[in-house]
Amino acid sequence: MKHQMEPERGLQILFTLEDEMVVETVVIPFSQGRTTVCVSSQVGCAMNCQFCYTGRMGLRRHLSTAEIVEQAVFARRLFTSEFGSITNVVFMGMGEPFHNIENVIKAASIMVDEKGLQFSPRKVTVSTSGLVPQLKRFLRESNCALAVSLNATTDEVRNWIMPINRKYNLGLLLETLREELRFKHRYKVLFEYVMLAGINDSFEDARRLIEIVRGIPCKINLISFNPHSGSLFKPTPEEKMIEFRNILAEAGLVVFLRLSRGDDKMAACGQLGEPGDIQAPMLRVPEQFRMAV
Ligand code: SF4
């Protein structure tokens, strides 16, 4: 793998693979001593989430275990001296990690192995758009943390913005989590919720969200949408995000709010990449959301 820093784009690292394909890794320095590396698991992605830049590329190929681990190794080498050390790894770069489950499980286990990178399993988070059988397998085989990109409170909206929902709907996804987490000790799933103006950000959505995650040990991360070229969607205004957060917090949920900042590159999974000429198709906008996009 070759690498290239792009200083003008912040802490983004481009890796050129042996077959000349390129993947992106992002390092996000946080305050309070936490610095996160966001690794890619595929070149492109097959999931076609409608708000995601990576999704426009379609899937080019899976990354090998070595190609995934190398991103964290390289970032750690680079950031150890100058900026403090890498403390967390998130699989939220290009790709749906569970679509490449064999290599992702192996890579995550190397990252937490005593003879590997020695991260605590709580500091390595794999994010999925909701591939239910693979999610089950991950929870049974790995102790690493799990994030689920939820992004909607009804099948109607999720079927549109995250087409994987047509195969594994919200009910099945959430019931599987409810069931599987019974066997995990002190384990909470992180729900990522990218807020899209007029699509998934009503107060009715907030109240529905409280209901649908009931009984699942979880935390919720509300993320400001980072519009990219050709995007249909608009970000929810900050004041509305705060009100949305307050409704969830008043119901007793643990909720974080990530307002728009320089670290938007890491928004749930994806949002990286260069779609090129051949792009995945945009899906038909449901009638009732035509005004919002
Ligand atoms: S949000 Fe994640 S799963 Fe969806 S298209 Fe983007 S990279 Fe793939």
py3Dmol code that shows the C-alpha trace and the ligand (Angstrom):
import py3Dmol

protein = """\
ATOM      1  CA  MET A   1       0.000   0.000   0.000  1.00  0.00           C
ATOM      2  CA  LYS A   2       1.197   3.491  -0.765  1.00  0.00           C
ATOM      3  CA  HIS A   3      -0.084   6.493   1.118  1.00  0.00           C
ATOM      4  CA  GLN A   4      -0.533  10.172   0.663  1.00  0.00           C
ATOM      5  CA  MET A   5      -1.464  12.893   3.098  1.00  0.00           C
ATOM      6  CA  GLU A   6      -3.747  15.617   1.832  1.00  0.00           C
ATOM      7  CA  PRO A   7      -3.048  18.510   4.181  1.00  0.00           C
ATOM      8  CA  GLU A   8      -5.613  20.764   2.535  1.00  0.00           C
ATOM      9  CA  ARG A   9      -8.325  18.200   3.312  1.00  0.00           C
ATOM     10  CA  GLY A  10      -7.364  17.882   6.963  1.00  0.00           C
ATOM     11  CA  LEU A  11      -6.367  14.532   8.321  1.00  0.00           C
ATOM     12  CA  GLN A  12      -7.359  12.435   5.385  1.00  0.00           C
ATOM     13  CA  ILE A  13      -5.016   9.698   4.201  1.00  0.00           C
ATOM     14  CA  LEU A  14      -5.344   8.135   0.767  1.00  0.00           C
ATOM     15  CA  PHE A  15      -4.037   4.593   0.352  1.00  0.00           C
ATOM     16  CA  THR A  16      -3.274   3.379  -3.123  1.00  0.00           C
ATOM     17  CA  LEU A  17      -3.677  -0.406  -3.184  1.00  0.00           C
ATOM     18  CA  GLU A  18      -1.622  -2.804  -5.262  1.00  0.00           C
ATOM     19  CA  ASP A  19      -4.236  -2.780  -8.019  1.00  0.00           C
ATOM     20  CA  GLU A  20      -4.134   1.063  -8.055  1.00  0.00           C
ATOM     21  CA  MET A  21      -7.547   1.400  -6.400  1.00  0.00           C
ATOM     22  CA  VAL A  22      -7.704   4.055  -3.698  1.00  0.00           C
ATOM     23  CA  VAL A  23      -9.286   3.958  -0.256  1.00  0.00           C
ATOM     24  CA  GLU A  24      -9.559   6.689   2.316  1.00  0.00           C
ATOM     25  CA  THR A  25      -8.750   6.703   5.986  1.00  0.00           C
ATOM     26  CA  VAL A  26      -9.537   9.639   8.243  1.00  0.00           C
ATOM     27  CA  VAL A  27      -7.913  10.562  11.523  1.00  0.00           C
ATOM     28  CA  ILE A  28     -10.064  12.683  13.803  1.00  0.00           C
ATOM     29  CA  PRO A  29      -8.263  14.328  16.696  1.00  0.00           C
ATOM     30  CA  PHE A  30     -10.729  15.003  19.488  1.00  0.00           C
ATOM     31  CA  SER A  31     -10.325  16.920  22.646  1.00  0.00           C
ATOM     32  CA  GLN A  32      -9.772  15.133  25.959  1.00  0.00           C
ATOM     33  CA  GLY A  33      -6.988  13.064  24.539  1.00  0.00           C
ATOM     34  CA  ARG A  34      -9.099  10.890  22.255  1.00  0.00           C
ATOM     35  CA  THR A  35      -7.953  10.467  18.673  1.00  0.00           C
ATOM     36  CA  THR A  36      -9.887   8.191  16.354  1.00  0.00           C
ATOM     37  CA  VAL A  37      -8.885   6.526  13.118  1.00  0.00           C
ATOM     38  CA  CYS A  38     -11.750   5.769  10.756  1.00  0.00           C
ATOM     39  CA  VAL A  39     -10.886   2.832   8.489  1.00  0.00           C
ATOM     40  CA  SER A  40     -12.418   1.627   5.223  1.00  0.00           C
ATOM     41  CA  SER A  41     -13.434  -1.994   4.680  1.00  0.00           C
ATOM     42  CA  GLN A  42     -14.263  -1.911   0.944  1.00  0.00           C
ATOM     43  CA  VAL A  43     -13.503   0.151  -2.129  1.00  0.00           C
ATOM     44  CA  GLY A  44     -16.907   1.761  -2.643  1.00  0.00           C
ATOM     45  CA  CYS A  45     -20.065   0.188  -1.237  1.00  0.00           C
ATOM     46  CA  ALA A  46     -22.989  -1.823  -2.577  1.00  0.00           C
ATOM     47  CA  MET A  47     -25.607  -0.571  -0.114  1.00  0.00           C
ATOM     48  CA  ASN A  48     -26.629   2.550  -2.022  1.00  0.00           C
ATOM     49  CA  CYS A  49     -27.759   4.588   0.982  1.00  0.00           C
ATOM     50  CA  GLN A  50     -29.247   7.636  -0.669  1.00  0.00           C
ATOM     51  CA  PHE A  51     -27.544  10.229   1.552  1.00  0.00           C
ATOM     52  CA  CYS A  52     -24.072   8.712   1.255  1.00  0.00           C
ATOM     53  CA  TYR A  53     -21.285   9.797  -1.036  1.00  0.00           C
ATOM     54  CA  THR A  54     -19.505   6.435  -0.971  1.00  0.00           C
ATOM     55  CA  GLY A  55     -22.738   4.724  -1.953  1.00  0.00           C
ATOM     56  CA  ARG A  56     -22.688   6.584  -5.284  1.00  0.00           C
ATOM     57  CA  MET A  57     -19.582   4.592  -6.273  1.00  0.00           C
ATOM     58  CA  GLY A  58     -21.145   1.163  -6.073  1.00  0.00           C
ATOM     59  CA  LEU A  59     -18.912  -1.668  -4.863  1.00  0.00           C
ATOM     60  CA  ARG A  60     -15.502  -2.012  -6.514  1.00  0.00           C
ATOM     61  CA  ARG A  61     -14.064  -4.674  -4.206  1.00  0.00           C
ATOM     62  CA  HIS A  62     -13.598  -5.900  -0.636  1.00  0.00           C
ATOM     63  CA  LEU A  63     -10.410  -5.030   1.236  1.00  0.00           C
ATOM     64  CA  SER A  64      -8.252  -7.835   2.584  1.00  0.00           C
ATOM     65  CA  THR A  65      -7.646  -8.186   6.314  1.00  0.00           C
ATOM     66  CA  ALA A  66      -4.127  -6.794   5.842  1.00  0.00           C
ATOM     67  CA  GLU A  67      -5.382  -3.780   3.894  1.00  0.00           C
ATOM     68  CA  ILE A  68      -7.795  -2.938   6.710  1.00  0.00           C
ATOM     69  CA  VAL A  69      -5.311  -3.401   9.551  1.00  0.00           C
ATOM     70  CA  GLU A  70      -2.608  -1.467   7.710  1.00  0.00           C
ATOM     71  CA  GLN A  71      -4.763   1.674   7.793  1.00  0.00           C
ATOM     72  CA  ALA A  72      -4.764   1.631  11.604  1.00  0.00           C
ATOM     73  CA  VAL A  73      -1.087   0.685  11.799  1.00  0.00           C
ATOM     74  CA  PHE A  74      -0.113   3.516   9.492  1.00  0.00           C
ATOM     75  CA  ALA A  75      -2.273   6.080  11.304  1.00  0.00           C
ATOM     76  CA  ARG A  76      -0.831   5.009  14.626  1.00  0.00           C
ATOM     77  CA  ARG A  77       2.720   5.328  13.357  1.00  0.00           C
ATOM     78  CA  LEU A  78       1.974   8.754  11.939  1.00  0.00           C
ATOM     79  CA  PHE A  79       0.150  10.173  14.928  1.00  0.00           C
ATOM     80  CA  THR A  80       2.035   8.725  17.835  1.00  0.00           C
ATOM     81  CA  SER A  81       4.624  11.414  18.194  1.00  0.00           C
ATOM     82  CA  GLU A  82       3.231  14.587  16.708  1.00  0.00           C
ATOM     83  CA  PHE A  83      -0.434  14.649  17.718  1.00  0.00           C
ATOM     84  CA  GLY A  84      -0.705  12.192  20.599  1.00  0.00           C
ATOM     85  CA  SER A  85      -1.604   8.588  20.006  1.00  0.00           C
ATOM     86  CA  ILE A  86      -4.548   6.904  18.299  1.00  0.00           C
ATOM     87  CA  THR A  87      -6.953   5.750  20.994  1.00  0.00           C
ATOM     88  CA  ASN A  88      -9.961   4.497  19.009  1.00  0.00           C
ATOM     89  CA  VAL A  89     -10.695   2.715  15.747  1.00  0.00           C
ATOM     90  CA  VAL A  90     -14.022   2.957  13.954  1.00  0.00           C
ATOM     91  CA  PHE A  91     -15.021   0.997  10.846  1.00  0.00           C
ATOM     92  CA  MET A  92     -16.944   3.904   9.372  1.00  0.00           C
ATOM     93  CA  GLY A  93     -14.916   4.687   6.277  1.00  0.00           C
ATOM     94  CA  MET A  94     -15.742   3.426   2.805  1.00  0.00           C
ATOM     95  CA  GLY A  95     -17.867   0.310   2.654  1.00  0.00           C
ATOM     96  CA  GLU A  96     -20.367  -1.762   4.612  1.00  0.00           C
ATOM     97  CA  PRO A  97     -18.093  -3.718   6.984  1.00  0.00           C
ATOM     98  CA  PHE A  98     -20.481  -6.656   7.356  1.00  0.00           C
ATOM     99  CA  HIS A  99     -20.588  -7.154   3.600  1.00  0.00           C
ATOM    100  CA  ASN A 100     -16.921  -8.102   4.049  1.00  0.00           C
ATOM    101  CA  ILE A 101     -17.476  -9.867   7.344  1.00  0.00           C
ATOM    102  CA  GLU A 102     -14.690 -12.477   7.219  1.00  0.00           C
ATOM    103  CA  ASN A 103     -11.962  -9.914   6.735  1.00  0.00           C
ATOM    104  CA  VAL A 104     -13.541  -7.402   9.106  1.00  0.00           C
ATOM    105  CA  ILE A 105     -13.861  -9.864  11.989  1.00  0.00           C
ATOM    106  CA  LYS A 106     -10.242 -10.933  11.455  1.00  0.00           C
ATOM    107  CA  ALA A 107      -9.037  -7.324  11.235  1.00  0.00           C
ATOM    108  CA  ALA A 108     -10.925  -6.337  14.394  1.00  0.00           C
ATOM    109  CA  SER A 109      -9.498  -9.316  16.271  1.00  0.00           C
ATOM    110  CA  ILE A 110      -5.942  -8.359  15.236  1.00  0.00           C
ATOM    111  CA  MET A 111      -6.586  -4.820  16.443  1.00  0.00           C
ATOM    112  CA  VAL A 112      -7.525  -6.033  19.928  1.00  0.00           C
ATOM    113  CA  ASP A 113      -5.075  -8.937  20.160  1.00  0.00           C
ATOM    114  CA  GLU A 114      -2.244  -8.769  22.680  1.00  0.00           C
ATOM    115  CA  LYS A 115       0.161  -9.658  19.908  1.00  0.00           C
ATOM    116  CA  GLY A 116      -1.560  -7.268  17.535  1.00  0.00           C
ATOM    117  CA  LEU A 117      -2.453  -3.625  18.050  1.00  0.00           C
ATOM    118  CA  GLN A 118      -3.644  -4.083  21.644  1.00  0.00           C
ATOM    119  CA  PHE A 119      -6.667  -1.810  21.530  1.00  0.00           C
ATOM    120  CA  SER A 120      -9.355  -2.469  24.102  1.00  0.00           C
ATOM    121  CA  PRO A 121     -12.410  -4.074  22.380  1.00  0.00           C
ATOM    122  CA  ARG A 122     -14.494  -1.165  23.653  1.00  0.00           C
ATOM    123  CA  LYS A 123     -12.311   1.169  21.590  1.00  0.00           C
ATOM    124  CA  VAL A 124     -12.845  -0.654  18.295  1.00  0.00           C
ATOM    125  CA  THR A 125     -16.280  -0.005  16.787  1.00  0.00           C
ATOM    126  CA  VAL A 126     -17.719  -1.650  13.693  1.00  0.00           C
ATOM    127  CA  SER A 127     -20.617   0.161  12.048  1.00  0.00           C
ATOM    128  CA  THR A 128     -23.300  -1.445   9.911  1.00  0.00           C
ATOM    129  CA  SER A 129     -26.269  -0.340   7.869  1.00  0.00           C
ATOM    130  CA  GLY A 130     -28.109  -3.409   9.169  1.00  0.00           C
ATOM    131  CA  LEU A 131     -27.084  -6.729   7.593  1.00  0.00           C
ATOM    132  CA  VAL A 132     -28.909  -8.842  10.137  1.00  0.00           C
ATOM    133  CA  PRO A 133     -27.317 -12.333   9.781  1.00  0.00           C
ATOM    134  CA  GLN A 134     -23.806 -10.862   9.812  1.00  0.00           C
ATOM    135  CA  LEU A 135     -24.686  -8.601  12.729  1.00  0.00           C
ATOM    136  CA  LYS A 136     -25.749 -11.672  14.708  1.00  0.00           C
ATOM    137  CA  ARG A 137     -22.502 -13.417  13.848  1.00  0.00           C
ATOM    138  CA  PHE A 138     -20.442 -10.391  14.839  1.00  0.00           C
ATOM    139  CA  LEU A 139     -22.134 -10.112  18.222  1.00  0.00           C
ATOM    140  CA  ARG A 140     -21.471 -13.793  18.886  1.00  0.00           C
ATOM    141  CA  GLU A 141     -17.866 -13.895  17.665  1.00  0.00           C
ATOM    142  CA  SER A 142     -16.460 -10.491  18.557  1.00  0.00           C
ATOM    143  CA  ASN A 143     -16.264  -8.387  21.698  1.00  0.00           C
ATOM    144  CA  CYS A 144     -15.710  -5.199  19.760  1.00  0.00           C
ATOM    145  CA  ALA A 145     -18.292  -2.440  19.894  1.00  0.00           C
ATOM    146  CA  LEU A 146     -21.162  -2.190  17.419  1.00  0.00           C
ATOM    147  CA  ALA A 147     -22.749   0.854  15.802  1.00  0.00           C
ATOM    148  CA  VAL A 148     -25.898   0.624  13.698  1.00  0.00           C
ATOM    149  CA  SER A 149     -26.801   3.340  11.205  1.00  0.00           C
ATOM    150  CA  LEU A 150     -30.490   3.697  11.924  1.00  0.00           C
ATOM    151  CA  ASN A 151     -31.425   7.011  10.299  1.00  0.00           C
ATOM    152  CA  ALA A 152     -35.180   6.444  10.194  1.00  0.00           C
ATOM    153  CA  THR A 153     -38.058   5.445  12.443  1.00  0.00           C
ATOM    154  CA  THR A 154     -40.355   3.920   9.814  1.00  0.00           C
ATOM    155  CA  ASP A 155     -39.844   1.280   7.143  1.00  0.00           C
ATOM    156  CA  GLU A 156     -41.283   3.665   4.612  1.00  0.00           C
ATOM    157  CA  VAL A 157     -38.456   6.173   5.055  1.00  0.00           C
ATOM    158  CA  ARG A 158     -35.742   3.594   5.658  1.00  0.00           C
ATOM    159  CA  ASN A 159     -36.714   1.562   2.579  1.00  0.00           C
ATOM    160  CA  TRP A 160     -36.038   4.665   0.575  1.00  0.00           C
ATOM    161  CA  ILE A 161     -32.910   6.136   2.156  1.00  0.00           C
ATOM    162  CA  MET A 162     -31.315   2.787   3.103  1.00  0.00           C
ATOM    163  CA  PRO A 163     -32.449   0.126   0.607  1.00  0.00           C
ATOM    164  CA  ILE A 164     -30.961  -2.691   2.750  1.00  0.00           C
ATOM    165  CA  ASN A 165     -34.092  -2.166   4.858  1.00  0.00           C
ATOM    166  CA  ARG A 166     -36.157  -3.851   2.126  1.00  0.00           C
ATOM    167  CA  LYS A 167     -34.302  -7.059   2.933  1.00  0.00           C
ATOM    168  CA  TYR A 168     -33.882  -6.654   6.695  1.00  0.00           C
ATOM    169  CA  ASN A 169     -36.548  -4.288   7.948  1.00  0.00           C
ATOM    170  CA  LEU A 170     -36.518  -2.178  11.098  1.00  0.00           C
ATOM    171  CA  GLY A 171     -38.603  -4.644  13.095  1.00  0.00           C
ATOM    172  CA  LEU A 172     -36.251  -7.540  12.315  1.00  0.00           C
ATOM    173  CA  LEU A 173     -33.123  -5.458  12.894  1.00  0.00           C
ATOM    174  CA  LEU A 174     -34.253  -4.136  16.263  1.00  0.00           C
ATOM    175  CA  GLU A 175     -35.708  -7.437  17.442  1.00  0.00           C
ATOM    176  CA  THR A 176     -32.418  -9.159  16.597  1.00  0.00           C
ATOM    177  CA  LEU A 177     -30.504  -6.600  18.652  1.00  0.00           C
ATOM    178  CA  ARG A 178     -32.955  -6.904  21.538  1.00  0.00           C
ATOM    179  CA  GLU A 179     -32.534 -10.673  21.504  1.00  0.00           C
ATOM    180  CA  GLU A 180     -28.761 -10.875  20.965  1.00  0.00           C
ATOM    181  CA  LEU A 181     -27.801  -8.201  23.485  1.00  0.00           C
ATOM    182  CA  ARG A 182     -29.422 -10.240  26.251  1.00  0.00           C
ATOM    183  CA  PHE A 183     -26.335 -12.456  26.071  1.00  0.00           C
ATOM    184  CA  LYS A 184     -23.778  -9.652  26.189  1.00  0.00           C
ATOM    185  CA  HIS A 185     -22.531  -8.294  29.484  1.00  0.00           C
ATOM    186  CA  ARG A 186     -22.624  -4.500  29.937  1.00  0.00           C
ATOM    187  CA  TYR A 187     -22.762  -3.953  26.202  1.00  0.00           C
ATOM    188  CA  LYS A 188     -24.537  -1.102  24.465  1.00  0.00           C
ATOM    189  CA  VAL A 189     -25.108  -0.654  20.763  1.00  0.00           C
ATOM    190  CA  LEU A 190     -24.584   2.839  19.368  1.00  0.00           C
ATOM    191  CA  PHE A 191     -27.363   3.965  17.046  1.00  0.00           C
ATOM    192  CA  GLU A 192     -26.177   6.506  14.504  1.00  0.00           C
ATOM    193  CA  TYR A 193     -28.881   8.865  13.277  1.00  0.00           C
ATOM    194  CA  VAL A 194     -27.948  11.266  10.474  1.00  0.00           C
ATOM    195  CA  MET A 195     -30.522  14.052  10.569  1.00  0.00           C
ATOM    196  CA  LEU A 196     -32.059  14.991   7.226  1.00  0.00           C
ATOM    197  CA  ALA A 197     -34.292  18.056   7.110  1.00  0.00           C
ATOM    198  CA  GLY A 198     -37.943  17.200   6.539  1.00  0.00           C
ATOM    199  CA  ILE A 199     -37.190  13.477   6.160  1.00  0.00           C
ATOM    200  CA  ASN A 200     -36.427  11.941   9.559  1.00  0.00           C
ATOM    201  CA  ASP A 201     -36.252  14.885  11.964  1.00  0.00           C
ATOM    202  CA  SER A 202     -39.838  15.533  13.100  1.00  0.00           C
ATOM    203  CA  PHE A 203     -40.744  15.424  16.786  1.00  0.00           C
ATOM    204  CA  GLU A 204     -42.971  12.494  15.874  1.00  0.00           C
ATOM    205  CA  ASP A 205     -39.788  10.760  14.692  1.00  0.00           C
ATOM    206  CA  ALA A 206     -38.162  11.520  18.053  1.00  0.00           C
ATOM    207  CA  ARG A 207     -41.108  10.005  19.920  1.00  0.00           C
ATOM    208  CA  ARG A 208     -41.165   6.979  17.604  1.00  0.00           C
ATOM    209  CA  LEU A 209     -37.431   6.513  18.079  1.00  0.00           C
ATOM    210  CA  ILE A 210     -37.949   6.294  21.832  1.00  0.00           C
ATOM    211  CA  GLU A 211     -40.503   3.541  21.278  1.00  0.00           C
ATOM    212  CA  ILE A 212     -38.627   1.452  18.734  1.00  0.00           C
ATOM    213  CA  VAL A 213     -35.384   1.228  20.727  1.00  0.00           C
ATOM    214  CA  ARG A 214     -37.165   0.373  23.968  1.00  0.00           C
ATOM    215  CA  GLY A 215     -35.564  -2.613  25.665  1.00  0.00           C
ATOM    216  CA  ILE A 216     -32.308  -2.353  23.705  1.00  0.00           C
ATOM    217  CA  PRO A 217     -29.244  -1.284  25.737  1.00  0.00           C
ATOM    218  CA  CYS A 218     -28.124   1.613  23.580  1.00  0.00           C
ATOM    219  CA  LYS A 219     -26.727   5.079  23.091  1.00  0.00           C
ATOM    220  CA  ILE A 220     -27.868   7.370  20.308  1.00  0.00           C
ATOM    221  CA  ASN A 221     -25.649   9.615  18.252  1.00  0.00           C
ATOM    222  CA  LEU A 222     -27.440  12.412  16.372  1.00  0.00           C
ATOM    223  CA  ILE A 223     -25.289  13.549  13.469  1.00  0.00           C
ATOM    224  CA  SER A 224     -25.542  16.651  11.376  1.00  0.00           C
ATOM    225  CA  PHE A 225     -25.755  15.757   7.677  1.00  0.00           C
ATOM    226  CA  ASN A 226     -22.814  16.949   5.631  1.00  0.00           C
ATOM    227  CA  PRO A 227     -24.179  17.829   2.166  1.00  0.00           C
ATOM    228  CA  HIS A 228     -22.021  16.711  -0.752  1.00  0.00           C
ATOM    229  CA  SER A 229     -22.197  17.438  -4.429  1.00  0.00           C
ATOM    230  CA  GLY A 230     -25.303  16.036  -6.077  1.00  0.00           C
ATOM    231  CA  SER A 231     -26.941  15.395  -2.700  1.00  0.00           C
ATOM    232  CA  LEU A 232     -30.728  15.601  -2.498  1.00  0.00           C
ATOM    233  CA  PHE A 233     -30.803  16.180   1.221  1.00  0.00           C
ATOM    234  CA  LYS A 234     -30.409  19.170   3.511  1.00  0.00           C
ATOM    235  CA  PRO A 235     -29.122  19.214   7.074  1.00  0.00           C
ATOM    236  CA  THR A 236     -31.534  19.703   9.957  1.00  0.00           C
ATOM    237  CA  PRO A 237     -31.010  23.144  11.570  1.00  0.00           C
ATOM    238  CA  GLU A 238     -29.034  23.031  14.812  1.00  0.00           C
ATOM    239  CA  GLU A 239     -31.874  24.358  16.995  1.00  0.00           C
ATOM    240  CA  LYS A 240     -34.112  21.561  15.785  1.00  0.00           C
ATOM    241  CA  MET A 241     -31.418  18.972  16.423  1.00  0.00           C
ATOM    242  CA  ILE A 242     -31.130  20.253  19.977  1.00  0.00           C
ATOM    243  CA  GLU A 243     -34.898  20.008  20.507  1.00  0.00           C
ATOM    244  CA  PHE A 244     -34.876  16.504  19.025  1.00  0.00           C
ATOM    245  CA  ARG A 245     -32.046  15.573  21.397  1.00  0.00           C
ATOM    246  CA  ASN A 246     -33.954  16.990  24.354  1.00  0.00           C
ATOM    247  CA  ILE A 247     -37.013  14.849  23.629  1.00  0.00           C
ATOM    248  CA  LEU A 248     -34.845  11.715  23.634  1.00  0.00           C
ATOM    249  CA  ALA A 249     -32.900  12.758  26.740  1.00  0.00           C
ATOM    250  CA  GLU A 250     -36.094  13.531  28.668  1.00  0.00           C
ATOM    251  CA  ALA A 251     -37.225   9.978  27.951  1.00  0.00           C
ATOM    252  CA  GLY A 252     -34.042   8.745  29.661  1.00  0.00           C
ATOM    253  CA  LEU A 253     -32.016   7.838  26.584  1.00  0.00           C
ATOM    254  CA  VAL A 254     -28.271   8.406  26.460  1.00  0.00           C
ATOM    255  CA  VAL A 255     -27.905  10.741  23.511  1.00  0.00           C
ATOM    256  CA  PHE A 256     -25.003  12.584  21.918  1.00  0.00           C
ATOM    257  CA  LEU A 257     -25.262  15.412  19.484  1.00  0.00           C
ATOM    258  CA  ARG A 258     -22.638  15.897  16.807  1.00  0.00           C
ATOM    259  CA  LEU A 259     -23.196  19.253  15.212  1.00  0.00           C
ATOM    260  CA  SER A 260     -21.513  20.184  11.968  1.00  0.00           C
ATOM    261  CA  ARG A 261     -17.731  20.444  12.393  1.00  0.00           C
ATOM    262  CA  GLY A 262     -14.523  19.608  10.610  1.00  0.00           C
ATOM    263  CA  ASP A 263     -14.972  15.953  11.531  1.00  0.00           C
ATOM    264  CA  ASP A 264     -18.087  15.442   9.411  1.00  0.00           C
ATOM    265  CA  LYS A 265     -16.065  13.214   7.151  1.00  0.00           C
ATOM    266  CA  MET A 266     -16.863  10.487   9.596  1.00  0.00           C
ATOM    267  CA  ALA A 267     -20.636  10.543   9.614  1.00  0.00           C
ATOM    268  CA  ALA A 268     -21.980   7.096  10.407  1.00  0.00           C
ATOM    269  CA  CYS A 269     -20.350   4.943   7.779  1.00  0.00           C
ATOM    270  CA  GLY A 270     -19.340   6.141   4.345  1.00  0.00           C
ATOM    271  CA  GLN A 271     -19.367   9.693   2.998  1.00  0.00           C
ATOM    272  CA  LEU A 272     -15.902   9.157   1.530  1.00  0.00           C
ATOM    273  CA  GLY A 273     -14.692   8.353  -1.951  1.00  0.00           C
ATOM    274  CA  GLU A 274     -14.918   9.548  -5.491  1.00  0.00           C
ATOM    275  CA  PRO A 275     -17.947   8.231  -7.374  1.00  0.00           C
ATOM    276  CA  GLY A 276     -16.510   8.627 -10.898  1.00  0.00           C
ATOM    277  CA  ASP A 277     -18.558   8.296 -14.081  1.00  0.00           C
ATOM    278  CA  ILE A 278     -20.472   5.116 -13.330  1.00  0.00           C
ATOM    279  CA  GLN A 279     -22.735   5.737 -10.391  1.00  0.00           C
ATOM    280  CA  ALA A 280     -25.328   3.771  -8.457  1.00  0.00           C
ATOM    281  CA  PRO A 281     -28.895   4.801  -9.331  1.00  0.00           C
ATOM    282  CA  MET A 282     -30.770   7.283  -7.159  1.00  0.00           C
ATOM    283  CA  LEU A 283     -34.100   5.854  -6.027  1.00  0.00           C
ATOM    284  CA  ARG A 284     -37.465   7.455  -6.633  1.00  0.00           C
ATOM    285  CA  VAL A 285     -38.306  10.030  -3.955  1.00  0.00           C
ATOM    286  CA  PRO A 286     -41.569   9.059  -2.224  1.00  0.00           C
ATOM    287  CA  GLU A 287     -44.396  11.479  -2.978  1.00  0.00           C
ATOM    288  CA  GLN A 288     -44.659  12.934   0.527  1.00  0.00           C
ATOM    289  CA  PHE A 289     -40.956  13.895   0.641  1.00  0.00           C
ATOM    290  CA  ARG A 290     -40.755  15.652  -2.725  1.00  0.00           C
ATOM    291  CA  MET A 291     -41.010  19.056  -0.990  1.00  0.00           C
ATOM    292  CA  ALA A 292     -38.171  18.248   1.418  1.00  0.00           C
ATOM    293  CA  VAL A 293     -35.539  17.468  -1.223  1.00  0.00           C
TER     294      VAL A 293
END
"""
ligand_1 = """\
8
SF4
S -23.771 4.822 4.499
Fe -22.331 3.077 4.749
S -23.520 1.301 4.089
Fe -24.573 3.094 3.309
S -23.785 3.357 1.212
Fe -22.548 4.615 2.597
S -20.811 3.361 3.119
Fe -22.368 2.011 2.310
"""
view = py3Dmol.view(width=600, height=400)
view.addModel(protein, "pdb")
view.setStyle({"model": 0}, {"cartoon": {"style": "trace"}})
view.addModel(ligand_1, "xyz")
view.setStyle({"model": 1}, {"stick": {}})
view.zoomTo()
view.show()
